[in-house]
């Protein structure tokens, strides 16, 4: 079978990026050489032609290596190592349908569940929600969006009456003050951040404040950074609310006419946050910095407060959101250009999932499970045999119920909860005990798939077709331009086939356009005051689209009550009307409280988790790209140098990070941006990419009592040395299974360009390193070159395996942290023949020409390394980032490396001045 990429059409396809919630437009075309050309879509309002490095590298992630291509069934329950057997679609779906039906018959509809994902398209989400809530009759469908945005949803509903984002991206450019709270926008939403950066270049008086416990890349362009203590956001914004009220910044007319609850909110704020000095002490901030921020906010009319995971992922996340919204309501800074609270969404379609009721406590089309009239309306429209009448289990609760045996069948779609959920080892145990685990995914080998009884191959980006909604409520088409590989199907189509097998009507759709039309019609159904269920979410202007019109649909924002050109709404609340029954917004009293688990003697540090610039979620796609792997190649634990000294760990060495729930091993680094008492570990590494780096296993399972969102940003940990006898790495043209080699106790797999790299370490010295290295490198050719160096007394060993003048593998081992840099050695794998100078540098691990080693990658778009940038700064006396871009192109594409370039330039300037 031919597993190469196969295009549906050779023309350029306008589609949408599948990563973050910015929702950038992408132009994709398959070239004559079989390579996928990717460019930004100049006509798309979200990105105006720009793409971050992850979007630019999409063509490197669509290969079929590792893809799940056929339905499979594993007959040996609980044994992830047992091979799953290929079966037909009929066999697989019959097994799922029979399993679900038998469990429902015996135990009721709440004994089954779906766990879905913000990676799904809106049409997939819609069918999943319809099937579970309207036909199976349970609300046990939740999404991994619970892990990132549900606190924002709950905060919006409390304040506005519905899950409504009032602002648009343009407001970030129109604002005179942008406040970023708990958001490393420069790395996690780089296209938005560059829009802010360009606006500040055009208007130097525009200010940027970053509120984050860490000094992230976003801080490099900020006018003020407030490194508050983790978990103290409510104190900070309650203090701001009080300050605004007492310093004449409240809009009394707006408050009286358009809000309720201001008195109670102010009373709650002033109980503990009346005095700025008290707030500064609790938040761990300099009093003057706090007062500067408060004064800046008070005197600036156009303020946008953007917030993301650092706010949401907390046991008090909903209160944090409302404490921010309260400040905008008090000043009336909402519903107008350049102002408002802005939830910066994490996933590409978390918004679309919220629109169709993907969360366990909501109904489709922004209706509510606890409202009888809403339930009646949805059931009437669907003509369904049932309708869920109570909230289902939220993500963390769901997997705890699976472990208890209350939920006996679960279908997991497009997500990897064994890696991404808190207390992840418990999730793994729960799935191993579950009667029936079904997973639909694009990849065959994931941590979650190892627990599956049935594996269903789904279409991936470039193959599937439908819509997504970004952070500013803009609906965009994600279009297929590649034929589905193997027997992969669209998620909505798989679920419809299951529904029909279970005897349910209402799932006969001729195509995805018909699913979208039903979704749009439900949004408009009885959507007026006369019918008693008026709601902001309305796609009436998009109803009745046939296939051709759906295929041609251009990006458009909702609500959309008529034709797009007549009624698309960039902003909400422009008329000061909100979704509560009285049309008013609500202040919410937010008494501050500390995180559920605080550091103590056994676990004295606080763990914060998050993303790195060039990776996405659990790396099942981005991990395929050599370009994306270059920037941060392995997991790390970032901590303050004084904490490292106190707990006996060294920069560059391995450390074990432990909590009451689990542990991992990662490389120690001092990034320079973290305060004493805190550590940071990224979320991306999984059991396929590293031996022991799943940070989800460490995170405590406490959730916000309202939103159900976990506290990913604050878990007590301890850090201690992970003692090894040796460390090393191997670069191999043909990947080797290091996880099967007993002498290797720790490893990380990194995708290179024409090679695979493994960082590794062992607990015991190798008795015969030469023999071991030959086996590791597969050195079997009798006429091949095997170059080696060994210092037995020092425990050092180096070797290179060369066949016909071309490097096949190299391995370096040492008991010390004196291993050579990897960049130059990696570049040798791109050569068809090694040169004489290459041979000379192989065993030393460095080129004879020092300039040939580019160093660690800074600009992934153009592959520009740190050493190259430093050399150019010295040689050309460079004084600004634009000069670096002019000289090396670095920073000239997506701009996500610009903060790092600025930081590097400042460091070198300081060194030259010393």
N, C-alpha and C positions, 0 to 999 in steps of 0.2 A: 504494500500500500504506500502511495506517495504522501508523505507527511509534510511536504513543503507548503508554503503559503500559496493560497489560490484566490485570486481576486474575483469578486462578482463583476466589477467593471474596472476599466483601465483609467477612467477619468478621475479627476480630483473629487474627493468626498468631503463635504463640510460636516464635521461631527463635533463632539464635546469631550474634553479630557476626563478620564475616569478617576482622578485623584481627589484633590481637596474640594471644598465647597465653593471656591471662586467660580468654577464652571466655565473655564476658558474654552473658546472656540478653537478647533483644530482643523487644519486642512491636511488630509492624508491621501497619498497616492502610491501605488505599487509601481516601482520602476522596472525597466526592462531587465536589469540584473537581478531581480527578485528582492531587492531591498525596499523597505517601506520608507518613503519620504514623508517627513512630518514638518509642518510649519504652523505658525499661529494664523488664526483667521482674522484678517484686518477688519472684517465687517461685523465681528461679534463685539457687542458693547462691553462685555466683561473684561476682555483683555486687549482688544484693539490690535491684535496681531502678535502680541508678546506671549511667550511661553516660559515657564520656569524649566529648570534642567530636567525634572522628572517628566514633564510633558514633552520636552524636546527629545527625550530618550525613549518615547513610546515604541518606536520602531524596533528597539532592541529587546523588547519584552514580549513580543507576540509570537515568538518561535514556539514550536510544538514540543520542545524538550520538556518532559515531565508532565505533559498534559494528560488529563483523564479523558479518554477518547470513546470508551464504551461502558455501558452499565456493567457493574460488577457486584457480586454477592460474596460475603465472607461467611463461611459455614461454621467456623470455629469461634464461638462467642468469646469476646474479651481478649482475644489474642491478636494484637495489632501486627505481629510478625507473620501471622498466617496469611498466605497469599489469597487475595480476593479473586474469585473465578468470574470470567466474562460470561455474561448471559444476554439474552435478547431484552429489548425494551419491554416487551409483553411480560416476560418472566419477572423482571425487576419491579414493574409497576403492579403486577398482580400480587407480589409478595408484600409490597408496601400497603396496597389497598386492603388486602386480607388482614394484615397485621393491625392496621388502624381500626378497621371495622370490628375485629374481635375484641380489641381492648375497649373500644367505645361501648360495645354491647355489654361487656362484663363489668366495666368499671365507670362508665359514663364519659361524656365528652371532655371533662376536665382532666382526664387521665392521659390526654395526648397534647402535644404542643408543637408550634413552629418557632424557630429562632432564626430571624432573617437579618438583613444587612443593608446599610446605606450604600452598598455597592450595587444593589439591585436597581433596575429601572422602575419608574413609577408604575408601569403596567404590570410588572412582576409583583410588586408590592400590593397592587390593587387586587389581583387575583388571590394572593395568599390571604389577605385580610377578608375578602369576600368568602372564601372557602371556609376559613376557620370560624369567623364570627357569625356568618349567616347560614351556614349549612351544617358544619360539625356542631356549631352552637356553643362554642367556648371562646373566651377572650385570651386564651393561652397562646398568644402570638406576640413576641417581643422582638426587639431589634438591637443590633450592636450600637445603634444611635443612642440607646439608653446610656451607654458608657461615655458619651461625649456631649450631647446637647439636651438631654431631658430636663436638666435644671433650668435651662433657658426657656424651654417649652412651658414648664410650670410657672416660672416667673412671669412670662408674657401673659399666661392665662389669668393669673391672679391680678395683674395690673391692668390689662387691656380687655379681658373677657374672652380672649381667644389667642391662639398661638400666632401672633402677628409681628413681623419684623418691620418697623416703621420706616427705615431709611433705605437708601440705595448707595451704590458705590460712589456715585458722583458727590455725595455728601462728604466723603472723606477728602475730596479735593476742594470743596467749597468751604470747609470748616476753617476757622481761625485757630482752633485748638483741637488736636486729636489726642485722646487719652487711650492708651492700649493697656488693658488690665488682664494679666494672666494669659498673654498671647505673645509668643515669639513670632510675630507676623512676618518678619524678614525671612524666616526659614519655613514656616508652616503655611503661609499664604503669600509667597514672594511677589506675585503679580500685584496684589493689593498694596503691599508695602511699597513697591516701586511707584505706584500711582501717588501714594502719599509723599514719597521722596521727590518726585518730579514737581508736585504741587508746591513743596517747600522751596525748591530751587526757583520756581517762578515767583513765589511770594515769600521772601525771607522772613517776613514778620509772622508767618504761620508757625505755631509752636507744636511740638510733639513731646508728650510725657509718657514714659513707660513705667508701669507698676508691676513689678515682678521680683520674687525673691532672688532670682539669678540675674546676673548681668549678661543678657543674651545678645545675639547679633543685632536685635532691634534697638538695643540701647546705644549702639555706636552712632546712630543718627539722631538720638534724642536730645532735647534741651534739658530735660530733667529725668533722672531715674530714681524711683523710690523703691529700694530693696526691702520691702516690708517682710516681717516674719510670716512664714507660711501659716495660712489659716486665719489671718487677722483682717481680711478685706472688709468685713462688715463694720468693724471698729473704724476703719479708715473712711468709709463712705457715710456711716452714721455721723462721724465727726464733721464731714463735709456738709451734710444736710443741716446740721446745727449751725455751722459757720455761715452758710448761705442765708439761713433764716435770720441770724443775728447781725448780719452785715448788709442788709438791704437788698439782697439779690433775689428774694422771693417775688414771684409774679402773683400778687394777691388777686387780681381780676381773673386770671386763668384758673387759679386754685379754686376760687369760689364758684365759677361757672362750669367747670369741666372736670372736677375731681371730687373724690370723697376720701376721708381717712387721714387728712394731713395732720390733724392734732395728735392722734394716737401715734402716728409714725414719728413725729417730732418728740413726743414724750418718751417713747422707747429709745430714741437716739440719744437723748440728753441724759438718760439715767447713768450711762457710763462714758459717754463720748462728748460731753459738753466742753470740757477743757482740751484744747489742742495739745497741751503738754502731756496730759494723760494718754491721749490717742498716740502721740509720738512714742511714749514709753512702751505701750502695749505692742505697737507695730514695729518697734525697733528702728525708728527713723530719727534723723536729726530734726529737731523742732523747726529750724529755719526752712529746711527743705519742705516739710509738711505745710508750713504757712505759705511758702511760695506757691505750692500747688493749689492750695485752697484759694488764695488771692487770684491766681491766674484763672481758675475756673469761674470765680465770682464775677470777674470783670469782663469775661469774654462771652459774647452773645452766641456765637456760632461754635458750639462744642459737640463733637461726636465722641462718645465713649464706646470703644470697641472692646469686647470681651470674648474670651474663648475658654479653653479647657482649664486654665488655672483658676477660673471662677467656678465653672460648672462642676468639676470633678472634686466634690467636697461633700462631707456630711451636712454642711450648711449651704450648699450650692444655690438652692432656690432663694434663700435669704440674701445671699451675696448679689444675685441678679436683681432682686427687688430693691436692695439698698442703692444700687446704681440707678435704676429706673426712678426711684424716689427723687433723686437729685435733679433729674431732667423734668419731672413733673413739677417740682417746687419752683423751678425757674421758667417753666413753660417752654423749655427748649426741646420741642418735639413737634413733628408734623410740618416742619419748615425746612427749606434748603440749608444744608450745612450743619444740621444739628439732630441729635437724638441718640438713644442707646442702640447699639448695634451688636447683635450676636453673630460672631464670625464663625460660620458653620464648618465643622471638621470634614465631613464626607461629601462625595459628589452628589448624593441624592438623599441625604438625611432630611432635607426639606420636602422632597417628593414623598418620602415615606410618611412624614407627618401629615401630609395632605390627605393620604388615603387611609389613615388610621393604623399605621404600622405598629404603634405602641400599644401595650396591653391594656391601657386605661383609656383609649380613645376609640371613636368610631370613624368611619370614612367621612371625607368632605368636611373636616373640622367639626364634627358633631361628637357628642359626649355620651358615653355608656350610661352615666347615671341620670340621664334625662329621658323619661318615658316617651315623650314626643319625638325625640331624636331617634330612639330605637324603632318606634313605629314607622317613621318616615323612611329609614334605611331598609327595613324589612319589606315595606310596601314596594319600594323601588326595585329591590332585588327579587321580590316575589319568592323569598326564601322560606324554607320550612321552619327556621328557627332564627333567633337573634340572641347573641350573648347579652345577659342582663346584669352582669357584674364584672368589675375589672379582673383581668387575668393576672398571671404571675409575671412580675418584672424580672429582668435578666438574672440577677443574682439569686432572687427567690426561686426562679424557675429551676436552676441547676441544683439548688439545695433540695427542692421537691423531687427532682429526679433521683438524687442520692437516697432520699428517704423511701423511694418507691411509690410516691403519690402520683408522679407522672411516669408512665411506663413506655411511651413512644415519643420520640422527638425527631423532627425533620429540621436540619440545620442547612441554611442556604447562604452561600457566598461569604462565609465568615469562619473564623478560626478560634473559637472560644477557649480551647485548651491552652492557647497562648495569650489571648487578649483579655480574658476576664480576670477579676481579682480572685485570690485564693485558687489559682488555676490548677493546682494539684488535686484539689477537691473536685473541680469540674471533670478532670480526667477520671477520677475514681467513680464519679456519678455516671458518666457515660459507659464505663466498663460494666456497670451493674444494670444498665437500662435494658429492658426487654427488646426494644427495637430502636436502633439509631440509623437514621437515613441522612445522608449528606449529598447535596448537589453542589458541585464545585467545578472549577476549570482545571485544577491541579490534582494529581493522583496522590502524591505523598505529602500530607500535612500532619501536624500533630493531632488534629481533630479527626482526620480521615482514618487514622490508625484505630480509632474507636468505633468505626462505622460497620454496621451489618450490611447496608446497601449503599453503593456509590453510584450517583447519577451524573453523567457528563453534561455540563452546562456550557452554553456559548459564553465567550469572553468578549472583551472590548475589541471592536473591529469586526465582530461577527454578529452581535445582537443588535436589536433595533428597538427604539422607543424614545422615551423622554426622561430628562432629569431636571430638577429645579435647584438653582444655586442660592447663595445666601441673600441675594437681593430679590428673591421671589421671581427670578427669570427662568422660564421654562425653555429648554433647548432640546433639540433633537440629538440623540446619539444614534448614528446611522451605521449600518453594517456595510462593509466593503470587502470583506473576506468571506469565503464560503465556510460553513461550519465544518471543522475537522472531524474525522471519524463519524460517530453517531451523536455528536453533541446537539442539544436542543436548547431553545429559549426557556428560561425558568417559568414564564407564564404558561407556555405550551405544556411543559411537564406537569404543572399543577392542574391544568385543565384536563389533561388525560387521566390523572388520578381521580379528579372529581367525578368524571364520567364513569370510571370504573366503580366508584362508590355509589353510583346510582343517582347522582345529583344533576338536575337540569340547570340551564343557565350558564354553561361553560362551553358553548359551541361558538367560538369566534373564528371568523375566516382569516383574520390577521391581527397584528398588534394595533393597527389603526382602529379596529372595532373595540378593543379593550380601552384605548384612550377615549374614544367617544363615549363609552358607558361611564367612565370616570368623570368626564366633563359634564355629562347630562345629570349625574347624581349631584354634582356641585351646584347645579342650577335648579334642581328639583325642589319646588315649594320654598324657594329661597327668597322670601319676602315677608313683610310684616303681616300681610293678610293671612298667610298660612301659618304664622306663629313661629317660624324658624328662620329669621333673617340671619345671614352670616356673611362675613367679608369675603371668604374664599368662594369665588364664583368664576367659572370658566365658560359661561354661557356663550361668549363670543367664539369659542372653539368647538362648539357642538356641531355635529353633522358633517365633520370633515371626512371625505372619502379618502381612499388610499392615496390618490395623487396629491390632494391638498395636504394630507398629513405628511407625506414625503417632502413636500415643499415648505413645510412650516418653518418660519423664521423665529429666532429667539424673541420671547415676549414676556412681559411681567403680568402677574395677576394682582388684583382682581381684573377680570376682563368680561364685562357684561355685554359688550357689543363687538363690532369688528375691531381688531387690534389697533388699527390706526386711529380709532375714535375714543377708545376707553382704557388703554393700558395705563396702569398707575405706577409711577416711579416711587411715590411716597404714600404712606398711609397717614390717617388722622389729620389731613390738611384742613378739614372742616371742624376739627376738635370733637369728632364723634367717635366713640369707642364701642366695643362689642358687648359690654355689659348691658343688661336690660334697660338701665336708665341712661345709657349713652355716655356715661362718665368713666374716666379712668380712676383707678384706686391706688392710693398710697397703701403700702403694706408695712406694718410695724415689724421691725427686724431686730429683736434683742440679740446681741452678739453672743456667740458661744465658741469655745475652743474645739478643735478636732476631737473625735471620739477617743483616739488613742494618742497619748502624749509620750515623748521620750522618757525613759527611766534609767535606772542604773544598769540593767541588763541590755537595754536597747537604747543607747544614749543619743543617737542621731536620727534625723528626720529624712525619710526617703521621698524624693520628688521624681516623677517619671514623665517622659514626654518623647517628642520626636527629634530626629536629626534632619538635616536639610535635604538630603538626597534619597531618603528611603521613605517607604509608605507602609503603614500598618505592620503586618507580619512578613513582609518581604517576599511573598510568593510570586509577585511579578517583578518588582524593582530589583529583587535579588538576582535576577537574570542578567542585569546590565553591568558590564565591566566599568562603564563610565560612572554609574551611580555608586558603585562599590568603592571607588577610589577615595572619596572624600572622608568617610568614616568607615574603615574596613571591618572593625570588630567592636563588640560591645565594650562599654567602659563604665567605671564608677568615678564620677567627678566629685572631688571633695577638697576642702581647704588644706593647704600644706601643713598648717599647724595641727589639724585633726589627723592628717596622715601620720605625722610624727608621733602624736599621742597614742594612736592605735597600731603603730608598728608596721605601716605599709609604705611602699616606695613607689614613686611615679614610674610607670612603665612595667612594674611587676604585677603579678596577679593577686587578687584579693577575693576573699569570700564575703559576700554580703548576706546577712541572715536576719530574718524576722521570726515572729512566732508562727508564721504560716508557711515559710519556705526559705530557700536560699539559692544563690547563684554564684558563679565565679566570673569575674570580669577584670579588665585591665585598668589599673589606677591611672588617672590623669588629673592634672591641676589646670583646669581651663581658665582659671583666673576670674571667674565670674560668680563664685558661689561663697556664701557666708559660712562662718564657722557654725557647726551644729547641723548642717544639712549635707545631703549627698544627692546626686542626680544620676539616674540610670535610664538609658533609652529603652523604648518599648518593642523594638522591631525583631530582635533575634529570637529564634525558635529552635525546636529540636532538630530541624533539618539543616540549619545553618550554624549551630553551635552545640557543644556537648551539654552546656549547663548555663544558659543565659536567658531563660524565660523570666522576665521580671514580674509578670503577672502572678507567678507562684508566690512572690513575696508580699504582694499588696493585700492589705486587710480588707475583709468583705463588708465593712460597715458602709451603709448607703444613706443618702439624704432621705429623711422620712417622708417627704412630699414627692420628690422626683424619682427616687429609687436609683439615683446616680451614685456610683461608688467613689470612695475617697482615694483616688489614685495619687493625689498630691501630698499625702501626709501619712506615712506609716513608720513607726519606730523601728530602727535597724541598728545592727552593730556591724562593724567592718573589721576584719582581721586578715592577717597574712595567709595566703594559700601557698604553702611551702612546696616547691617542686625541686627536683634534682637537676632538671635541664629544661630549657625552652628552645624552640626552634621554629622553622617554617620550611615548607616544601612548595615549590612551584612545579606543576606537572601538566604537560600538554593533554594528558588523558587522566581525568580525575580518578583518585584512588579512595577506597572506602576506609578512611582513617578511623571511623567509629568502630571498626572491627579489629583494630590492632591493639592488643592488650597493653603494650608499653606506653600508649598515649592516654593520659588521664584527662586532658583538657584539649579541646580543639575548636577552631572556628573556620568555617568554609567561606571563601571569598571568590566570587567570579571574576576572573581576569579576561583580558582580550587574548584569546587563543590559548588560555591556560586556566587552571584552577589553582588557587593558593589555599593552603591550610596553615594557619598558625597553630602551634601545638606545644604541649608540655607533658612531662612525665614525672612520676613520683620517685622512680629509681633510675640510677645511671644505667646506660646501655652497656652491656658487657661486650658486645661485638658490633659497634656502630657501623662499620663498613658493610658487613653482611646484612644488617638490618636495613641500611639505607638503600642497598641494591634491590632488596625485596620491595621496599616502599616505592621506589622509582620504577620498578618493573624493568630493570636493566638485564635484558635477556639476549640482546643481539651480540653475537660473538665478535663481529667486526666493528662494533660501536666503540666510542671513546668514553672511558670512565675516568674522570679526573677527580682526585680526592686529596684531602689534607686532614691529618689527625694529630692532635696534641693530646696524647693519652693522659699525661700528668695533669693537664688543665681541664680535661673532659670535653674538649672542643673537637668538632668534626664538620667538614665541609666537602661537598661532592657535587659534580655536575655530570649529567648523562647526555651524550651528544651522538646523534645518529646521522651519518652522511652530512656532517657539517652543520646540522641544525639542532638546536638545543631541544631536548625532550623533557628534561627535569633537572632541578637543582635542589639541594637540601643543605640547610645550615643548622647546627646544633651547638649550644653552649650552656654551661651552668650559670653564666652571667648575662647581664642585660647589654651585651656588646655585639649584638647581631647587626649585620649591615642593613642599610635601607633597602626597601624592596623595589622602588620605582625603576631604577636602571636595570636590574635583573629582569623585571617584568617586560621592559622594552625589547629585550633580546628575543622574546618569543614571537615578535612581529617580523623577524628577519628570516629569510629563506636560507641564508648562509651566514655563519658567524665570521667576523673578520679577525685578523691576527690580534688586534688590540682587545677584542672582546674576550678571546681566550685568556689573555694576560690578566684581565680584570675579574674573571669568573670566580675563582676561589677567594680572592680578597673581598669580592662582593661589591666592588666599586670600579668605575671606569678610570682609565688612565687620565683621560681628560675630565677634570672635575666638573666642568660645565655640562657634561652629558647627563648628569644626574639632576633631573628636574625637581626632585623632592616631592613631599606630599601634595596632593592635588588641592588647590584652592578654588580655581574656576573649572568646574566640571564641564561646562558648555564647550570650552575650547581646550580643555586638558592642560591648563597652565598650572605648574607646580610652584611651591613656595620658593625653592631655590632660584628658579628662573625669575620670579618677581623681585626677590631681594637683589639679585644681580643687576636687574634693569634699574631698580631704584638707585643703587650705588653708581652705576655706570653713567646714567643720564641725569643724575641729580633730580630725580622726580619728586615733586612736592604735593601732588594731588592725585586723587583716584582717576579723574578723566585723563591725566597724562599716562597712567598705567594702562588704561583702556586703549589709548591711542598707540601706545608702544607695543602691547602684547595682545590686544583684544579682550583681555580678562575684564569681566564686569560689563561687557558691551552687549550681552544678549538678554538674559532674564534678569540680571542685576542682583540675584540672591547672594552672590559672593561680595558685593560692594561693602557691606559692613565689615567683613573679614579683611578686605583690602585696606579699608580705612584704618582698622586696628593695626594691621601689619605696618602700614606707613607711619603711624604714630609711634609704634615701638622702635622702628629703625631711626626715625628722626630723633627720638630721645637718646638712643645709643650714640648717634653721631654727635649729639650735643654734649654728651657726658665727658 
